[in-house]
Amino acid sequence: MNNERLTRTEKKQQAEAQMRHEDLLDNRLYDALQVMSKPAKWGMNKDGSFTELYPCPVFKDGRVSGVEYRTNKAVELPEELLERLCILEDELEALAPKVKAPKQIKGRPAKFSHEDATKMIELREQGVTYSELAEMFGVSGTTVSNYIRKQNRKQKEATA
């Protein structure tokens, strides 16, 4: 039998060994993330001022052996764990559904917010002139007139 060709059993054993190794790395990475998710503590500097201290995992032989509190959140992962983290992030990115861009609304954006429009119509009903409304909202009198007419038309269509 050729040494370069593996039997099905050998391939299966290699795949299982690879999966066990990945599981081991995942567990070690999980332990590191658990340490990093602990709450920060307050400590005192040499000059007597208080500073926030962040939990960082301490590694020994690629395993988390303890927690050390530092003034920054930077964590130096062992190379093997860093590679596994990158692989997992790539896999998650590939699995995540692509976010579709929101549909573009056709036409021009509205000049007035809903609150402005309601206020404008109420003031007009109270007898404020188009010119006065135009000055209040920073547009022309014609714009105010057209807008109120359109709103009245929409209201009539909705009630009909």
MDTraj code that builds the backbone (N, CA, C; nanometers):
import mdtraj as md
import numpy as np

residues = "MET ASN ASN GLU ARG LEU THR ARG THR GLU LYS LYS GLN GLN ALA GLU ALA GLN MET ARG HIS GLU ASP LEU LEU ASP ASN ARG LEU TYR ASP ALA LEU GLN VAL MET SER LYS PRO ALA LYS TRP GLY MET ASN LYS ASP GLY SER PHE THR GLU LEU TYR PRO CYS PRO VAL PHE LYS ASP GLY ARG VAL SER GLY VAL GLU TYR ARG THR ASN LYS ALA VAL GLU LEU PRO GLU GLU LEU LEU GLU ARG LEU CYS ILE LEU GLU ASP GLU LEU GLU ALA LEU ALA PRO LYS VAL LYS ALA PRO LYS GLN ILE LYS GLY ARG PRO ALA LYS PHE SER HIS GLU ASP ALA THR LYS MET ILE GLU LEU ARG GLU GLN GLY VAL THR TYR SER GLU LEU ALA GLU MET PHE GLY VAL SER GLY THR THR VAL SER ASN TYR ILE ARG LYS GLN ASN ARG LYS GLN LYS GLU ALA THR ALA".split()
xyz = np.array([
    [0.0843, -0.1177, 0.0000],
    [0.0000, 0.0000, 0.0000],
    [0.0887, 0.1239, 0.0000],
    [0.0484, 0.2253, -0.0762],
    [0.1230, 0.3492, -0.0911],
    [0.1119, 0.4303, 0.0379],
    [0.2257, 0.4841, 0.0887],
    [0.2263, 0.5602, 0.2133],
    [0.1486, 0.6918, 0.2016],
    [0.1396, 0.7495, 0.0801],
    [0.0727, 0.8776, 0.0608],
    [-0.0795, 0.8636, 0.0649],
    [-0.1278, 0.7467, 0.0396],
    [-0.2724, 0.7247, 0.0421],
    [-0.3139, 0.6774, 0.1797],
    [-0.4170, 0.7403, 0.2325],
    [-0.4673, 0.7023, 0.3634],
    [-0.5954, 0.6218, 0.3469],
    [-0.6113, 0.5285, 0.4362],
    [-0.7353, 0.4509, 0.4335],
    [-0.8472, 0.5363, 0.4917],
    [-0.9672, 0.4923, 0.4729],
    [-1.0820, 0.5654, 0.5269],
    [-1.0719, 0.5755, 0.6789],
    [-1.0306, 0.4695, 0.7405],
    [-1.0185, 0.4679, 0.8859],
    [-0.9161, 0.5710, 0.9324],
    [-0.8023, 0.5764, 0.8629],
    [-0.6990, 0.6734, 0.8997],
    [-0.7471, 0.8170, 0.8780],
    [-0.8199, 0.8393, 0.7701],
    [-0.8751, 0.9727, 0.7448],
    [-0.9740, 1.0113, 0.8539],
    [-1.0578, 0.9152, 0.8918],
    [-1.1565, 0.9401, 0.9958],
    [-1.0869, 0.9699, 1.1279],
    [-0.9817, 0.8961, 1.1595],
    [-0.9068, 0.9187, 1.2835],
    [-0.8404, 1.0565, 1.2827],
    [-0.7866, 1.0954, 1.1681],
    [-0.7249, 1.2282, 1.1579],
    [-0.8288, 1.3387, 1.1760],
    [-0.9444, 1.3205, 1.1152],
    [-1.0507, 1.4197, 1.1275],
    [-1.0978, 1.4296, 1.2728],
    [-1.1118, 1.3159, 1.3399],
    [-1.1536, 1.3174, 1.4797],
    [-1.0483, 1.3833, 1.5679],
    [-0.9208, 1.3541, 1.5403],
    [-0.8121, 1.4167, 1.6168],
    [-0.8124, 1.5679, 1.5961],
    [-0.8367, 1.6106, 1.4728],
    [-0.8429, 1.7538, 1.4423],
    [-0.9593, 1.8189, 1.5168],
    [-1.0736, 1.7519, 1.5196],
    [-1.1901, 1.8060, 1.5900],
    [-1.1639, 1.8151, 1.7405],
    [-1.0990, 1.7126, 1.7988],
    [-1.0662, 1.7169, 1.9415],
    [-0.9714, 1.8332, 1.9714],
    [-0.8742, 1.8542, 1.8830],
    [-0.7795, 1.9639, 1.9009],
    [-0.8511, 2.0996, 1.8923],
    [-0.9416, 2.1131, 1.7953],
    [-1.0179, 2.2382, 1.7819],
    [-1.1065, 2.2599, 1.9039],
    [-1.1674, 2.1534, 1.9547],
    [-1.2499, 2.1652, 2.0758],
    [-1.1651, 2.2091, 2.1951],
    [-1.0456, 2.1543, 2.2062],
    [-0.9546, 2.1919, 2.3137],
    [-0.9210, 2.3414, 2.3044],
    [-0.8894, 2.3867, 2.1837],
    [-0.8579, 2.5283, 2.1635],
    [-0.9802, 2.6162, 2.1923],
    [-1.0983, 2.5709, 2.1499],
    [-1.2209, 2.6463, 2.1762],
    [-1.2438, 2.6598, 2.3271],
    [-1.2212, 2.5532, 2.4016],
    [-1.2390, 2.5572, 2.5471],
    [-1.1394, 2.6528, 2.6123],
    [-1.0152, 2.6502, 2.5655],
    [-0.9140, 2.7420, 2.6199],
    [-0.9473, 2.8866, 2.5858],
    [-0.9958, 2.9086, 2.4654],
    [-1.0362, 3.0428, 2.4241],
    [-1.1558, 3.0889, 2.5072],
    [-1.2484, 2.9992, 2.5313],
    [-1.3648, 3.0306, 2.6144],
    [-1.3203, 3.0709, 2.7551],
    [-1.2250, 2.9971, 2.8115],
    [-1.1736, 3.0305, 2.9448],
    [-1.1137, 3.1713, 2.9456],
    [-1.0398, 3.2056, 2.8412],
    [-0.9790, 3.3384, 2.8326],
    [-1.0880, 3.4458, 2.8235],
    [-1.1903, 3.4207, 2.7438],
    [-1.2995, 3.5170, 2.7291],
    [-1.3785, 3.5319, 2.8590],
    [-1.3921, 3.4241, 2.9337],
    [-1.4598, 3.4306, 3.0625],
    [-1.3848, 3.5237, 3.1574],
    [-1.2536, 3.5126, 3.1593],
    [-1.1724, 3.6003, 3.2446],
    [-1.1901, 3.7454, 3.2008],
    [-1.1854, 3.7682, 3.0695],
    [-1.1945, 3.9053, 3.0179],
    [-1.3322, 3.9667, 3.0404],
    [-1.4347, 3.8841, 3.0614],
    [-1.5700, 3.9375, 3.0828],
    [-1.5967, 3.9728, 3.2293],
    [-1.5002, 3.9456, 3.3165],
    [-1.5172, 3.9812, 3.4569],
    [-1.5202, 4.1331, 3.4702],
    [-1.5847, 4.1823, 3.5752],
    [-1.5911, 4.3276, 3.5919],
    [-1.4543, 4.3869, 3.6269],
    [-1.4378, 4.5119, 3.5889],
    [-1.3143, 4.5832, 3.6206],
    [-1.3136, 4.6158, 3.7697],
    [-1.1936, 4.6436, 3.8214],
    [-1.1778, 4.6819, 3.9612],
    [-1.1092, 4.8177, 3.9674],
    [-1.1134, 4.8776, 4.0840],
    [-1.0438, 5.0040, 4.1041],
    [-0.9167, 4.9777, 4.1832],
    [-0.8110, 5.0441, 4.1426],
    [-0.6840, 5.0313, 4.2117],
    [-0.6212, 5.1681, 4.2305],
    [-0.5068, 5.1710, 4.2981],
    [-0.4413, 5.2974, 4.3243],
    [-0.3044, 5.2988, 4.2576],
    [-0.2747, 5.4085, 4.1888],
    [-0.1434, 5.4271, 4.1258],
    [-0.0383, 5.4584, 4.2310],
    [0.0872, 5.4636, 4.1871],
    [0.1972, 5.4996, 4.2760],
    [0.1814, 5.6412, 4.3288],
    [0.1184, 5.7278, 4.2461],
    [0.1004, 5.8673, 4.2880],
    [-0.0230, 5.8865, 4.3765],
    [-0.0944, 5.7794, 4.4076],
    [-0.2080, 5.7875, 4.4981],
    [-0.3418, 5.8107, 4.4307],
    [-0.3451, 5.8215, 4.2986],
    [-0.4723, 5.8417, 4.2302],
    [-0.5341, 5.7064, 4.1940],
    [-0.6663, 5.7064, 4.1849],
    [-0.7377, 5.5835, 4.1524],
    [-0.7383, 5.5605, 4.0021],
    [-0.7349, 5.4334, 3.9639],
    [-0.7391, 5.3968, 3.8229],
    [-0.8195, 5.2683, 3.8081],
    [-0.8781, 5.2516, 3.6918],
    [-0.9569, 5.1320, 3.6658],
    [-0.8634, 5.0209, 3.6184],
    [-0.8835, 4.9014, 3.6726],
    [-0.8009, 4.7855, 3.6378],
    [-0.8874, 4.6818, 3.5684],
    [-0.8375, 4.6298, 3.4563],
    [-0.9141, 4.5370, 3.3735],
    [-0.8586, 4.3955, 3.3888],
    [-0.9479, 4.2948, 3.3930],
    [-0.9013, 4.1567, 3.4074],
    [-0.8391, 4.1052, 3.2780],
    [-0.7235, 4.0420, 3.2900],
    [-0.6549, 3.9821, 3.1751],
    [-0.6138, 3.8407, 3.2132],
    [-0.6371, 3.7456, 3.1256],
    [-0.5981, 3.6077, 3.1583],
    [-0.4463, 3.5922, 3.1570],
    [-0.3977, 3.5096, 3.2473],
    [-0.2558, 3.4748, 3.2517],
    [-0.2452, 3.3342, 3.1939],
    [-0.1570, 3.3173, 3.0960],
    [-0.1435, 3.1879, 3.0287],
    [-0.0170, 3.1165, 3.0723],
    [-0.0296, 2.9849, 3.0896],
    [0.0851, 2.8997, 3.1172],
    [0.0657, 2.7737, 3.0349],
    [0.1563, 2.7464, 2.9456],
    [0.1479, 2.6317, 2.8548],
    [0.0203, 2.6353, 2.7711],
    [-0.0203, 2.7540, 2.7290],
    [-0.1369, 2.7694, 2.6431],
    [-0.2699, 2.7622, 2.7149],
    [-0.2680, 2.7473, 2.8463],
    [-0.3904, 2.7394, 2.9251],
    [-0.4023, 2.8619, 3.0153],
    [-0.5252, 2.8964, 3.0500],
    [-0.5469, 3.0067, 3.1432],
    [-0.5137, 2.9553, 3.2827],
    [-0.4167, 3.0210, 3.3465],
    [-0.3758, 2.9761, 3.4799],
    [-0.4148, 3.0746, 3.5887],
    [-0.4675, 3.1912, 3.5489],
    [-0.5068, 3.2879, 3.6497],
    [-0.5542, 3.4177, 3.5876],
    [-0.5743, 3.5160, 3.6746],
    [-0.6209, 3.6473, 3.6320],
    [-0.5239, 3.7515, 3.6844],
    [-0.4930, 3.8463, 3.5992],
    [-0.4080, 3.9589, 3.6377],
    [-0.4834, 4.0860, 3.6006],
    [-0.4881, 4.1825, 3.6918],
    [-0.5575, 4.3074, 3.6639],
    [-0.4565, 4.4110, 3.6175],
    [-0.4860, 4.4710, 3.5017],
    [-0.3963, 4.5683, 3.4395],
    [-0.4714, 4.6980, 3.4109],
    [-0.3944, 4.8012, 3.3796],
    [-0.4549, 4.9320, 3.3525],
    [-0.5086, 4.9437, 3.2104],
    [-0.4805, 4.8454, 3.1231],
    [-0.5365, 4.8485, 2.9874],
    [-0.6018, 4.7139, 2.9573],
    [-0.6839, 4.7135, 2.8541],
    [-0.7599, 4.5933, 2.8189],
    [-0.6850, 4.5010, 2.7228],
    [-0.5646, 4.5369, 2.6867],
    [-0.4896, 4.4585, 2.5884],
    [-0.4550, 4.3210, 2.6451],
    [-0.4842, 4.2183, 2.5664],
    [-0.4556, 4.0808, 2.6061],
    [-0.3687, 4.0186, 2.4990],
    [-0.2634, 3.9544, 2.5412],
    [-0.1765, 3.8857, 2.4461],
    [-0.2098, 3.7372, 2.4510],
    [-0.2785, 3.6914, 2.3460],
    [-0.3167, 3.5504, 2.3377],
    [-0.2003, 3.4687, 2.2838],
    [-0.1875, 3.3439, 2.3293],
    [-0.0893, 3.2557, 2.2653],
    [-0.1227, 3.2420, 2.1164],
    [-0.0219, 3.2230, 2.0351],
    [-0.0390, 3.2230, 1.8896],
    [-0.1448, 3.1233, 1.8436],
    [-0.1459, 3.0061, 1.9017],
    [-0.2411, 2.9024, 1.8612],
    [-0.3857, 2.9465, 1.8887],
    [-0.4087, 3.0124, 2.0027],
    [-0.5428, 3.0605, 2.0351],
    [-0.5823, 3.1778, 1.9457],
    [-0.4870, 3.2632, 1.9148],
    [-0.5146, 3.3756, 1.8265],
    [-0.5552, 3.3260, 1.6875],
    [-0.4853, 3.2255, 1.6369],
    [-0.5207, 3.1679, 1.5071],
    [-0.6608, 3.1080, 1.5110],
    [-0.6930, 3.0377, 1.6198],
    [-0.8264, 2.9770, 1.6317],
    [-0.9333, 3.0852, 1.6385],
    [-0.9061, 3.1926, 1.7108],
    [-1.0009, 3.3037, 1.7203],
    [-1.0277, 3.3631, 1.5824],
    [-0.9238, 3.3813, 1.5036],
    [-0.9398, 3.4358, 1.3679],
    [-1.0240, 3.3431, 1.2810],
    [-0.9996, 3.2130, 1.2925],
    [-1.0768, 3.1153, 1.2149],
    [-1.2239, 3.1211, 1.2552],
    [-1.2510, 3.1268, 1.3848],
    [-1.3900, 3.1323, 1.4321],
    [-1.4595, 3.2601, 1.3874],
    [-1.3879, 3.3719, 1.3923],
    [-1.4477, 3.4981, 1.3463],
    [-1.4806, 3.4918, 1.1976],
    [-1.3918, 3.4319, 1.1184],
    [-1.4186, 3.4168, 0.9752],
    [-1.5401, 3.3285, 0.9511],
    [-1.5522, 3.2199, 1.0277],
    [-1.6667, 3.1299, 1.0127],
    [-1.7963, 3.2009, 1.0499],
    [-1.7934, 3.2785, 1.1574],
    [-1.9129, 3.3527, 1.1981],
    [-1.9528, 3.4554, 1.0933],
    [-1.8549, 3.5221, 1.0367],
    [-1.8834, 3.6217, 0.9334],
    [-1.9473, 3.5565, 0.8112],
    [-1.8994, 3.4363, 0.7756],
    [-1.9550, 3.3660, 0.6603],
    [-2.0983, 3.3196, 0.6876],
    [-2.1294, 3.2871, 0.8136],
    [-2.2621, 3.2389, 0.8481],
    [-2.3628, 3.3518, 0.8656],
    [-2.3149, 3.4692, 0.9006],
    [-2.4049, 3.5815, 0.9271],
    [-2.4771, 3.6218, 0.7993],
    [-2.6067, 3.6444, 0.8103],
    [-2.6796, 3.6871, 0.6904],
    [-2.6335, 3.8268, 0.6499],
    [-2.6255, 3.8454, 0.5231],
    [-2.5853, 3.9756, 0.4724],
    [-2.6985, 4.0736, 0.4980],
    [-2.6655, 4.1861, 0.5544],
    [-2.7654, 4.2886, 0.5855],
    [-2.7934, 4.3666, 0.4583],
    [-2.9199, 4.3682, 0.4228],
    [-2.9581, 4.4415, 0.3025],
    [-2.9692, 4.5888, 0.3358],
    [-2.9309, 4.6675, 0.2417],
    [-2.9448, 4.8121, 0.2589],
    [-3.0930, 4.8463, 0.2594],
    [-3.1316, 4.9407, 0.3433],
    [-3.2736, 4.9760, 0.3450],
    [-3.3159, 5.0309, 0.2095],
    [-3.4421, 5.0053, 0.1774],
    [-3.4932, 5.0525, 0.0492],
    [-3.4903, 5.2044, 0.0464],
    [-3.4494, 5.2550, -0.0655],
    [-3.4445, 5.3989, -0.0817],
    [-3.5857, 5.4522, -0.1006],
    [-3.6160, 5.5579, -0.0299],
    [-3.7463, 5.6213, -0.0449],
    [-3.7381, 5.7126, -0.1653],
    [-3.8337, 5.6952, -0.2538],
    [-3.8326, 5.7770, -0.3746],
    [-3.8808, 5.9168, -0.3431],
    [-3.8315, 6.0079, -0.4195],
    [-3.8742, 6.1461, -0.4043],
    [-3.7865, 6.2231, -0.3068],
    [-3.8269, 6.3440, -0.2863],
    [-3.7543, 6.4352, -0.2006],
    [-3.7850, 6.4104, -0.0545],
    [-3.6905, 6.4365, 0.0332],
    [-3.7227, 6.4245, 0.1744],
    [-3.8199, 6.5350, 0.2162],
    [-3.9011, 6.5092, 0.3144],
    [-4.0001, 6.6067, 0.3604],
    [-3.9304, 6.7270, 0.4221],
    [-3.9860, 6.8442, 0.3984],
    [-3.9298, 6.9662, 0.4556],
    [-3.9665, 6.9800, 0.6020],
    [-4.0774, 6.9174, 0.6412],
    [-4.1285, 6.9352, 0.7755],
    [-4.1399, 6.8010, 0.8458],
    [-4.1097, 6.8016, 0.9750],
    [-4.1322, 6.6814, 1.0554],
    [-4.2824, 6.6688, 1.0801],
    [-4.3229, 6.5555, 1.1296],
    [-4.4647, 6.5324, 1.1585],
    [-4.5157, 6.6357, 1.2603],
    [-4.4310, 6.6642, 1.3612],
    [-4.4692, 6.7615, 1.4641],
    [-4.4865, 6.9006, 1.4031],
    [-4.3915, 6.9385, 1.3141],
    [-4.4004, 7.0690, 1.2476],
    [-4.5285, 7.0786, 1.1647],
    [-4.5580, 6.9725, 1.0934],
    [-4.6766, 6.9730, 1.0071],
    [-4.8035, 6.9878, 1.0900],
    [-4.8116, 6.9138, 1.1993],
    [-4.9287, 6.9224, 1.2866],
    [-4.9430, 7.0634, 1.3429],
    [-4.8301, 7.1193, 1.3879],
    [-4.8315, 7.2546, 1.4440],
    [-4.8740, 7.3568, 1.3386],
    [-4.8220, 7.3406, 1.2158],
    [-4.8540, 7.4324, 1.1075],
    [-5.0053, 7.4312, 1.0778],
    [-5.0638, 7.3124, 1.0698],
    [-5.2066, 7.3004, 1.0398],
    [-5.2899, 7.3591, 1.1536],
    [-5.2499, 7.3315, 1.2782],
    [-5.3235, 7.3870, 1.3925],
    [-5.3194, 7.5394, 1.3921],
    [-5.2016, 7.5955, 1.3677],
    [-5.1891, 7.7417, 1.3653],
    [-5.2719, 7.8027, 1.2525],
    [-5.2734, 7.7366, 1.1380],
    [-5.3517, 7.7875, 1.0253],
    [-5.5000, 7.7874, 1.0595],
    [-5.5442, 7.6817, 1.1281],
    [-5.6844, 7.6741, 1.1686],
    [-5.7197, 7.7819, 1.2709],
    [-5.6174, 7.8284, 1.3446],
    [-5.6387, 7.9346, 1.4429],
    [-5.6326, 8.0738, 1.3794],
    [-5.6051, 8.0802, 1.2484],
    [-5.6089, 8.2076, 1.1786],
    [-5.4738, 8.2685, 1.1461],
    [-5.3652, 8.1970, 1.1716],
    [-5.2332, 8.2495, 1.1370],
    [-5.2208, 8.2474, 0.9849],
    [-5.1664, 8.3544, 0.9268],
    [-5.1575, 8.3643, 0.7807],
    [-5.0447, 8.2775, 0.7262],
    [-5.0540, 8.2516, 0.5951],
    [-4.9480, 8.1747, 0.5279],
    [-4.8134, 8.2457, 0.5413],
    [-4.8119, 8.3755, 0.5296],
    [-4.6869, 8.4522, 0.5402],
    [-4.6258, 8.4382, 0.6792],
    [-4.7092, 8.4448, 0.7811],
    [-4.6582, 8.4307, 0.9178],
    [-4.6044, 8.2891, 0.9412],
    [-4.6767, 8.1907, 0.8905],
    [-4.6296, 8.0519, 0.9016],
    [-4.4978, 8.0333, 0.8274],
    [-4.4895, 8.0942, 0.7081],
    [-4.3679, 8.0832, 0.6280],
    [-4.2486, 8.1395, 0.7040],
    [-4.2682, 8.2492, 0.7703],
    [-4.1605, 8.3109, 0.8468],
    [-4.1211, 8.2226, 0.9651],
    [-4.2200, 8.1642, 1.0320],
    [-4.1932, 8.0766, 1.1469],
    [-4.1112, 7.9539, 1.1079],
    [-4.1438, 7.8946, 0.9911],
    [-4.0815, 7.7684, 0.9515],
    [-3.9681, 7.7857, 0.8513],
    [-3.9396, 7.9083, 0.8128],
    [-3.8257, 7.9347, 0.7252],
    [-3.8446, 7.8892, 0.5820],
    [-3.9666, 7.8967, 0.5324],
    [-3.9939, 7.8606, 0.3929],
    [-4.0820, 7.9705, 0.3330],
    [-4.1169, 7.9555, 0.2071],
    [-4.2018, 8.0576, 0.1435],
    [-4.3486, 8.0337, 0.1771],
    [-4.4286, 8.1370, 0.1583],
    [-4.5723, 8.1272, 0.1801],
    [-4.6365, 8.0262, 0.0871],
    [-4.5870, 8.0200, -0.0371],
    [-4.6393, 7.9240, -0.1350],
    [-4.6149, 7.7810, -0.0874],
    [-4.4973, 7.7559, -0.0298],
    [-4.4655, 7.6216, 0.0206],
    [-4.5638, 7.5825, 0.1305],
    [-4.5900, 7.6755, 0.2219],
    [-4.6837, 7.6478, 0.3306],
    [-4.8229, 7.6207, 0.2740],
    [-4.8659, 7.7030, 0.1805],
    [-4.9982, 7.6869, 0.1205],
    [-5.0103, 7.5507, 0.0520],
    [-4.9106, 7.5170, -0.0292],
    [-4.9132, 7.3876, -0.0992],
    [-4.9141, 7.2712, 0.0004],
    [-4.8333, 7.2811, 0.1029],
    [-4.8227, 7.1729, 0.1990],
    [-4.9554, 7.1519, 0.2722],
    [-5.0157, 7.2597, 0.3185],
    [-5.1428, 7.2477, 0.3909],
    [-5.2516, 7.1940, 0.2988],
    [-5.2539, 7.2376, 0.1729],
    [-5.3525, 7.1874, 0.0770],
    [-5.3344, 7.0366, 0.0566],
    [-5.2100, 6.9908, 0.0427],
    [-5.1848, 6.8471, 0.0241],
    [-5.2281, 6.7679, 0.1475],
    [-5.1999, 6.8210, 0.2644],
    [-5.2376, 6.7512, 0.3874],
    [-5.3899, 6.7421, 0.4007],
    [-5.4585, 6.8504, 0.3643],
    [-5.6058, 6.8479, 0.3686],
    [-5.6625, 6.7468, 0.2695],
    [-5.5992, 6.7383, 0.1501],
    [-5.6433, 6.6416, 0.0491],
    [-5.6233, 6.4990, 0.0982],
    [-5.5081, 6.4719, 0.1610],
    [-5.4809, 6.3379, 0.2145],
    [-5.5801, 6.3022, 0.3251],
    [-5.6133, 6.3999, 0.4061],
    [-5.7083, 6.3760, 0.5148],
    [-5.8469, 6.3450, 0.4613],
    [-5.8883, 6.4161, 0.3566],
    [-6.0192, 6.3901, 0.2959],
    [-6.0232, 6.2512, 0.2333],
    [-5.9144, 6.2117, 0.1655],
    [-5.9088, 6.0789, 0.1027],
    [-5.9126, 5.9686, 0.2077],
    [-5.8503, 5.9936, 0.3207],
    [-5.8469, 5.8924, 0.4260],
    [-5.9845, 5.8726, 0.4895],
    [-6.0616, 5.9808, 0.4987],
    [-6.1952, 5.9697, 0.5595],
    [-6.3021, 5.9237, 0.4605],
    [-6.2733, 5.9326, 0.3317],
    [-6.3719, 5.8964, 0.2301],
    [-6.3798, 5.7461, 0.2093],
])
top = md.Topology()
chain = top.add_chain()
for i, resn in enumerate(residues, 1):
    res = top.add_residue(resn, chain, resSeq=i)
    for name in ("N", "CA", "C"):
        top.add_atom(name, md.element.get_by_symbol(name[0]), res)
traj = md.Trajectory(xyz[None], top)
